[in-house]
Each structure stands twice: as C-alpha cells, then as structure tokens.
Amino acid sequence: MKLILAIIKPFKLDAVREALTAAGIEGMTATEAKGFGRQKGQTEIYRGAEYEINFLPKMRLEVVVDDGQVEAACAAIRDAANTDKIGDGKIFVVNVDEAIRIRTGENGAAAL
C-alpha cells in the first residue's frame, strides 16, 4: 500500500476528486493548508496599500491506495490539477505498512 500526498491549488479540488473517482479510487482526505515553493508568495493591493502574502492557500490531499493503483491515482491527480502555471503543487508517494478499518477490524488492502 502507498500513501499519496498531494498539494494542489484549492480551486482544483473538485476536478481532482472527480478524476480519482473515475480512476476507481474510493476515498480521500482533504485539508486546507498554506505554503509556498518556488513562487515565494505574491503581492496584492488592498485599499491602496500593497501587501506581501508569503503563504498561499493550498489543499493537502491524502489518498491510500493498493500498490497497483499508484500510477493511475498519480496520473489522475496530475492531469486534473495541472494549470501549466507555477504553484500547481507536488505529489509525494510514501510506503504504508498497515491499514486498519476501525469499524470492522479489517486490515491491509481490505481496509481501503
């Protein structure tokens, strides 16, 4: 099993969810996050004053999938979240040793 962590732009959340559903991925956790990368934030003007925003709003997605679904899930996220502009985000894939469904006690791939 693998944990896929994806950092995406907030307005792409619904598109990514739909793409993952179409790829056969059944569950996802989304958390609001703030961060910056190479873009180093942005400058905005509010009521005539200029403000520098160092941390931009992002969404952090967490998806646990079976080893055979990793490529499809990553491709779905990449295709749906891509805007061809700086700040589109990143995808990280991490090993998962165990998963346990609390309600039934199922473990491993059956818990997904």
C-alpha positions as CSV (number, residue, x, y, z in Angstrom):
1,M,0.0,0.0,0.0
2,K,1.1,3.6,-0.6
3,L,0.1,6.9,0.8
4,I,-0.2,9.6,-1.9
5,L,0.2,13.2,-0.5
6,A,-0.7,15.9,-3.0
7,I,-0.5,19.6,-2.6
8,I,-2.8,21.4,-5.1
9,K,-4.5,24.7,-5.7
10,P,-7.8,24.9,-3.9
11,F,-10.0,25.6,-6.9
12,K,-8.8,22.2,-8.4
13,L,-10.2,20.1,-5.6
14,D,-13.4,19.1,-7.2
15,A,-11.7,18.2,-10.5
16,V,-9.2,16.1,-8.7
17,R,-11.9,14.3,-6.7
18,E,-13.8,13.5,-9.8
19,A,-10.7,12.3,-11.6
20,L,-9.8,10.0,-8.7
21,T,-13.4,8.6,-8.6
22,A,-13.2,7.9,-12.3
23,A,-9.9,6.1,-11.7
24,G,-11.5,3.8,-9.2
25,I,-10.2,5.4,-6.0
26,E,-12.8,5.3,-3.3
27,G,-11.5,7.6,-0.5
28,M,-9.6,10.8,0.0
29,T,-8.9,13.2,2.8
30,A,-8.6,16.9,2.0
31,T,-7.2,19.5,4.4
32,E,-6.8,23.2,3.9
33,A,-3.1,24.2,4.0
34,K,-0.9,27.2,3.4
35,G,2.5,27.1,1.9
36,F,5.0,28.4,-0.7
37,G,7.5,26.9,-3.0
38,R,9.5,28.5,-5.9
39,Q,6.9,31.2,-6.4
40,K,7.7,32.7,-2.9
41,G,4.3,34.1,-2.3
42,Q,2.7,37.0,-4.1
43,T,2.0,40.7,-3.7
44,E,-1.6,42.1,-3.5
45,I,-3.0,45.6,-3.3
46,Y,-5.9,46.1,-0.8
47,R,-7.4,49.6,-0.3
48,G,-4.4,51.2,-1.9
49,A,-1.8,49.5,0.3
50,E,0.5,46.8,-1.0
51,Y,0.7,43.6,1.0
52,E,3.1,40.7,0.5
53,I,1.4,37.3,1.1
54,N,4.2,34.8,1.9
55,F,1.9,31.7,2.4
56,L,-0.5,30.9,-0.3
57,P,-3.7,28.8,0.2
58,K,-3.4,25.2,-0.9
59,M,-5.2,21.9,-0.4
60,R,-3.4,18.9,1.0
61,L,-4.9,15.6,-0.2
62,E,-4.2,12.2,1.3
63,V,-5.1,9.0,-0.5
64,V,-4.1,5.5,0.5
65,V,-4.1,3.0,-2.4
66,D,-3.1,-0.5,-3.2
67,D,0.3,-0.8,-5.0
68,G,-1.4,-1.5,-8.3
69,Q,-3.4,1.8,-8.2
70,V,-0.5,4.2,-7.6
71,E,0.2,5.1,-11.2
72,A,-3.4,5.6,-12.1
73,A,-4.0,7.7,-9.0
74,C,-0.9,9.9,-9.5
75,A,-1.8,10.4,-13.2
76,A,-5.4,11.4,-12.3
77,I,-4.2,13.9,-9.8
78,R,-1.5,15.3,-12.1
79,D,-3.9,15.7,-15.1
80,A,-6.7,17.2,-13.1
81,A,-4.6,19.6,-11.0
82,N,-2.4,20.9,-13.9
83,T,-2.9,24.5,-14.9
84,D,0.6,24.9,-16.6
85,K,1.3,27.7,-14.2
86,I,3.8,28.0,-11.3
87,G,2.3,26.8,-8.0
88,D,0.4,23.8,-9.3
89,G,1.7,21.7,-6.5
90,K,3.5,18.4,-5.8
91,I,2.7,14.7,-5.4
92,F,4.6,12.5,-2.9
93,V,4.3,8.7,-2.6
94,V,5.1,7.1,0.7
95,N,5.0,3.4,1.8
96,V,2.2,2.4,4.2
97,D,3.0,-0.6,6.5
98,E,-0.5,-1.2,7.7
99,A,-4.1,0.0,7.4
100,I,-6.9,-1.0,9.8
101,R,-10.6,-0.2,9.4
102,I,-11.8,0.8,12.9
103,R,-15.5,-0.3,12.4
104,T,-14.8,-3.9,11.3
105,G,-11.2,-4.5,12.2
106,E,-10.3,-5.4,8.6
107,N,-6.6,-4.8,7.8
108,G,-4.3,-4.4,4.8
109,A,-5.8,-3.8,1.4
110,A,-9.3,-4.9,2.6
111,A,-9.4,-1.9,4.9
112,L,-9.1,0.5,2.0
